[in-house]
Amino acid sequence: MTVRLLKPVTPGQRGMRVLVYREVLTSKHRPVKGLVRGAKRGSGRNSRGVITSQRRGGGAKQLMRTVDLHQKKFGIPATVRAIAYDPRRTAFIAHVIFSDGEQAYMLAPEGLKVGDRVITNSTAKIKLGNRMQLAAMPAGVTVHNVELVPGKGGQIVRSAGSSATMMGLDSGYALLKLPSGEVRRIPATAYASIGAVSNGEHMNIKIGKAGRHRLMGRRPRVRGKAKNPVDHPHGGGEGGSSIGMKHPKTPTGKPALGYKTRDRKKSSNKLIVKPRPRKKGRKK
């Protein structure tokens, strides 16, 4: 897949970079009727109606693809019929048909092609797209769609281009190096899929203009210092005043740089062997 830089025919296309999807996607594929449903927009609000994700709302209507993150049809091989686009996620998805006739969508790893056969089994071969237990994988294998709790379905390593590396086994746990650099212990009986997630060039896309972002459900971003004190900690003051405090903060008042947000009492802290490295330039 390649990234194409558009000619600046219009001001909005100046610097715009788009992906050439025809190299990967199957153009004749149409969403399977039984595997799509309408998606309800929450506009960044939680169950109580409080905005927890800023600058969300509007956008074009989209159909949500029902992607099988469990892949529990053990021992039944499936054939890839199409590589499709999912408007609700960054990665591509694969339309597969099992040997018993059932159809499903699954996350497409990088390099998966139409006609390939995949299978979920604890004794499956180390092959792109196959899903198996971490206990049966050798060290150095790249995986995605990893379970944290056996049987719950893939919860991590699902975004475009991401992958985790199998480091080894230790006392019933598998050591995985996550995309963030964190090394974490995961139950060896948990399942994961072989390969890295597709659409690795997603990070090189440049939207180019605000209108495309509005169609994606992204609303305009307003600087905190331009707001009133009731709306943001940086607000208030006269004219082009600074934020008025020593360190920048989030709209909820928490420090925005170098502040650890992970709960110290979280039970899964004991499973972290090596924390993710801190970004350079951040204070400890």
Secondary structure, DSSP 8 states (H G I E B T S, - for coil): --EEE---SSGGGTT-EEE-GGGTS-TT----GGGEEE----TTB-TTS-B-SSSB------EEE-B-SS---BT--EEEEEEE--TTSSS-EEEEEETTS-EEEEE-BTT--TT-EE-B-TT--S-TT-EEEGGG--TT-EEESEESSTTS-EEES-STT--EEEEEEETTEEEEE-TTS-EEEEETT-EEEES-BS-GGGGG-B--SHHHHHHTTB-----GGGS-TTT-TT--SSSS---SSSS-B-TTS-BSSS---S-TT-GGGGGEEE-----TT---
